[in-house]
Amino acid sequence: MEGFGKSLDLHPYRSFQEQLAKEVRIEPLSKDPKRVGGADVGYAGEFGIAAICVMSWPELEPLEDRVIVDRVRFPYIPGFLSFREVPLLRKAFDSLGCLPDILFVDGQGIAHPRGLGLASHLGVVLGIRTIGCAKKVLVGEARDPGPQRGAFSPLYYRGKLVGALLRTREGVKPICISPGHGIDLEGSIRMVMGATKGFRLPEPIRRAHHLTQLGKLRLLRGGGPNRG
């Protein structure tokens, strides 16, 4: 990509985020899904490994996995992660045979400087409900939630409620939950709690992450990229 280095002009990307953020819908979840998915991206040198898994709900039984490996075409810049990862994840999503009703994304939703983190960006372009599940806060402030599983504290950014810190397992750090697209915070918290089975992160994201690590290992062993 031209301008891949530090000289990249970010102004058009900020403007794009501000415009696309207007299309994000935050609304109650009217009914439970039949299938959920998890999305994650790993890296091996110049290559990105994008994985999307589909699981039944509420059983969380694996239904389908897709992994796409391709060259990364955008630098790592905090606040602009979606431009790096959405193209990869979109390829993986487009190759699915059965689509999830809700996608758990390893990244931010509306808890983002311009209201368009990876989960929100992906949700709008794919036309799917998404939930941002990040390991740490990008913007905003929140108190540490109580120690018990299910405890949460609201996350505010510039006076607006954009997410929550949610304790998914007693004795471990909370994760940052923020609505991505087509769901509200209450529904996001409920879905995340239903998708965590003894670990910090939702099962669909854990499975997707495992797939990215397998893809990375294959690349490092000289297997070459598998683009399909």
Secondary structure, DSSP 4 states (H G I P E B T S, - for coil): -TT-STT---HHHHHHHHHHHTT-------S--SEEEEEEEEEETTEEEEEEEEEETTT--EEEEEEEEEE--S---TT-HHHHHHHHHHHHHHT-SS--SEEEESS-SS-STTS--HHHHHHHHHT-EEEEEESS-SS-B-PPPPSSTT-EEEEEETTEEEEEEE--STTS--EEEEEEES--HHHHHHHHHHH-SSSSS-HHHHHHHHHHHHHHHHHHTT------
